[in-house]
């Protein structure tokens, strides 16, 4: 079971060991979900099932969704881990992604833990879904199924005028289909005391999703700033892709 004493790398590797069991369970639940979706009167629709891995006692929610009638026979699927730290619930996702520590650092693949707070999910429902009948699992499944693509953006004072009060870890957020996610992030690795960031070795990252805001309730200035950050990040990512392709290093490996 995941515990607060684990490093981010240990959390990632611990959950990675569950992967085959969770994937097998998805196959088991799939026919049940399709049967339910065939009865659906309106879309999108989702269905979730709980599963505890016996060997680790990690509690998963495996869910399926169909965006429209044509997806009923071949729904998409995903899963998350239900975690409680000090009586606070977190919806946890894990994965690996490309990361560049400094502008001159090479691209590397690092482990990532994404933890969604109950407050974040409450705000998502309150400000976007606006459906008090939904359970906490329903809200999590709805968010994750609708917002599976996220663009990292810098949260500057044009987006949140009080951002400096929250420290450096709060200056990255994500723009998703339904709005903007505000987060706190933390890196794990070996960091040099001389301040030369190119000498650091980063092993893993944790991102905690703290609150959510749809863009329609933001000011024109905030939306403009978000659009600007999105475009700059997209351009940077595209240039990185071209550079890595020219250098022949598109295949990134996860360090053991």
C-alpha positions in Angstrom: 0.0 0.0 0.0 1.2 3.5 -0.8 2.3 5.4 2.4 3.4 9.0 3.0 6.9 7.8 4.0 7.6 6.5 0.4 9.6 8.6 -2.0 7.9 9.6 -5.3 10.0 7.0 -7.1 9.0 4.3 -4.7 5.3 5.2 -5.1 5.7 5.0 -8.9 7.5 1.7 -8.9 5.1 0.3 -6.3 2.1 1.2 -8.5 3.8 -0.1 -11.7 4.0 -3.5 -10.1 0.2 -3.5 -9.9 -0.3 -2.7 -13.6 -0.7 -6.3 -15.0 -3.3 -7.1 -12.4 -5.2 -3.9 -13.0 -5.2 -4.4 -16.8 -6.4 -8.0 -16.3 -9.3 -6.7 -14.2 -10.2 -4.2 -16.9 -10.7 -7.1 -19.3 -13.0 -8.7 -16.6 -15.1 -5.6 -16.1 -15.4 -4.6 -19.8 -18.4 -6.8 -20.7 -20.3 -5.5 -17.7 -19.7 -1.9 -18.6 -20.7 -2.5 -22.3 -23.9 -4.1 -21.0 -24.7 -1.1 -18.9 -23.9 1.4 -21.8 -26.3 -0.4 -24.1 -29.1 0.7 -21.8 -27.9 4.4 -21.8 -30.5 7.0 -22.8 -28.0 9.9 -22.9 -24.3 10.5 -23.4 -21.6 10.8 -22.4 -21.9 7.9 -19.9 -19.4 6.2 -17.5 -19.3 3.2 -15.2 -16.8 2.5 -12.5 -15.8 -0.6 -10.5 -13.7 -0.9 -7.3 -10.8 -3.4 -7.2 -8.3 -4.0 -4.4 -5.0 -5.7 -5.4 -4.6 -8.5 -2.8 -0.8 -8.5 -2.7 -0.5 -4.8 -2.2 -3.9 -3.7 -0.8 -3.9 -0.8 -3.1 -7.5 0.2 -3.8 -8.3 1.1 -7.5 -11.2 2.5 -9.3 -11.4 1.1 -12.8 -13.7 3.1 -15.1 -15.1 3.0 -18.6 -16.8 5.7 -20.6 -18.5 6.2 -23.9 -18.8 9.7 -25.4 -21.6 8.8 -27.8 -23.7 5.9 -29.1 -21.0 4.8 -31.5 -18.5 4.2 -28.6 -20.7 1.8 -26.7 -19.2 -1.4 -28.0 -15.6 -0.1 -27.6 -15.5 2.2 -24.6 -12.3 3.9 -23.4 -11.0 2.9 -20.0 -8.7 4.2 -17.2 -8.1 3.8 -13.5 -6.9 5.6 -10.5 -5.8 4.7 -6.9 -7.8 5.8 -3.9 -5.3 7.0 -1.2 -5.8 8.4 2.2 -3.0 10.4 3.9 -3.8 11.8 7.4 -7.5 11.3 6.7 -7.3 13.3 3.5 -8.4 11.6 0.3 -6.3 11.8 -2.9 -7.1 10.4 -6.3 -3.7 9.3 -7.6 -2.6 8.7 -11.2 0.9 7.7 -12.2 3.0 7.8 -15.3 6.2 8.8 -17.0 6.8 11.9 -19.1 9.5 13.8 -20.8 11.1 16.5 -18.6 13.8 19.2 -19.2 15.3 20.5 -15.9 16.9 23.6 -17.4 16.8 25.1 -20.9 20.2 23.6 -21.6 19.5 20.2 -20.0 18.8 17.2 -22.2 15.3 15.8 -22.3 14.8 12.9 -19.9 12.0 10.6 -19.0 11.0 10.8 -15.3 8.4 9.2 -13.0 5.4 11.3 -12.1 2.8 11.0 -9.4 -0.4 13.1 -10.0 -2.6 13.5 -6.9 -6.0 15.2 -7.0 -7.2 16.6 -3.7 -10.9 16.3 -2.6 -11.0 20.2 -2.8 -9.9 20.1 -6.4 -12.7 17.6 -7.3 -15.2 19.5 -5.3 -14.4 22.8 -7.1 -14.6 20.9 -10.5 -18.1 19.8 -9.7 -19.2 23.1 -8.2 -17.8 25.2 -11.0 -18.2 23.0 -14.0 -20.4 19.9 -13.7 -22.8 21.5 -11.2 -24.4 18.2 -10.3 -24.9 17.5 -6.6 -26.1 14.0 -7.2 -22.6 12.8 -8.2 -20.5 10.7 -5.9 -16.8 11.5 -5.4 -15.9 8.6 -7.7 -18.3 9.9 -10.3 -16.7 13.3 -10.3 -13.2 11.9 -10.5 -14.1 9.6 -13.4 -15.9 12.4 -15.2 -12.9 14.8 -14.8 -10.3 12.2 -15.9 -12.3 11.0 -18.9 -13.0 14.5 -20.2 -9.5 15.9 -19.5 -7.1 13.2 -20.5 -5.0 15.8 -22.5 -3.3 18.6 -20.4 -1.0 21.4 -21.5 1.4 22.5 -18.7 1.5 26.3 -18.4 3.3 28.7 -16.2 0.9 30.4 -13.7 2.1 34.0 -13.6 0.7 37.0 -11.9 -1.5 37.8 -14.9 -3.3 34.5 -14.3 -3.3 34.7 -10.5 -2.2 38.0 -9.0 -1.4 36.3 -5.7 0.7 33.5 -7.1 3.9 34.6 -5.5 2.4 34.0 -2.0 2.3 30.3 -2.7 5.9 29.7 -3.6 7.8 28.3 -6.6 6.0 25.0 -6.4 2.7 26.6 -7.3 3.9 28.3 -10.5 3.0 25.4 -12.8 -0.5 24.6 -13.7 -2.4 22.8 -16.5 -4.8 23.9 -19.1 -7.3 21.2 -19.9 -10.5 20.9 -21.9 -12.7 22.1 -19.1 -10.6 24.9 -17.7 -7.4 25.5 -15.7 -5.9 23.3 -12.9 -3.8 25.0 -10.2 -1.2 22.7 -8.7 1.8 22.4 -6.4 4.7 20.4 -7.7 7.8 19.0 -6.1 10.9 17.3 -7.6 12.9 14.4 -6.1 16.6 13.9 -6.9 20.1 15.0 -6.2 20.4 18.8 -6.1 23.7 20.6 -6.0 24.3 23.2 -3.3 26.3 25.4 -5.7 23.1 26.4 -7.5 24.2 25.1 -10.9 20.9 23.4 -11.9 22.5 21.7 -14.9 24.4 19.4 -12.4 21.1 18.3 -10.7 19.8 14.8 -11.2 16.0 14.5 -11.1 14.4 11.1 -10.5 10.7 11.8 -10.0 8.1 14.5 -9.7 4.9 14.8 -7.7 2.1 17.2 -8.7 -0.8 17.9 -6.4 -3.9 19.4 -7.9 -5.2 21.9 -5.5 -8.1 23.7 -7.2 -9.9 24.1 -10.5 -11.3 27.1 -12.4 -13.2 27.1 -15.7 -12.1 29.8 -18.1 -15.6 31.3 -18.5 -15.5 32.8 -15.0 -12.1 34.4 -15.6 -11.4 37.9 -16.8 -10.4 38.7 -20.4 -6.9 39.5 -19.1 -6.6 36.1 -17.5 -7.8 34.3 -20.6 -5.4 36.2 -22.8 -2.5 35.3 -20.4 -3.5 31.6 -20.4 -3.7 31.6 -24.2 -0.3 33.2 -24.4 1.3 30.7 -22.0 -0.4 27.8 -23.9 1.0 29.0 -27.2 4.5 29.5 -25.9 4.6 26.1 -24.2 3.2 24.4 -27.4 5.9 26.2 -29.5 8.6 25.1 -27.0 7.4 21.5 -27.0 7.3 21.5 -30.8 10.8 22.8 -31.1 12.0 20.3 -28.6 10.4 17.5 -30.7 12.2 18.8 -33.8 15.5 19.1 -32.0 15.3 15.6 -30.5 14.3 14.1 -33.8 17.3 15.7 -35.6 19.6 14.5 -32.8 18.2 11.0 -33.0 17.2 10.8 -29.3 13.5 10.6 -29.4 13.5 7.3 -27.6 13.8 8.1 -23.9 14.4 5.5 -21.3 13.3 5.6 -17.7 16.3 5.3 -15.3 16.1 2.2 -13.0 
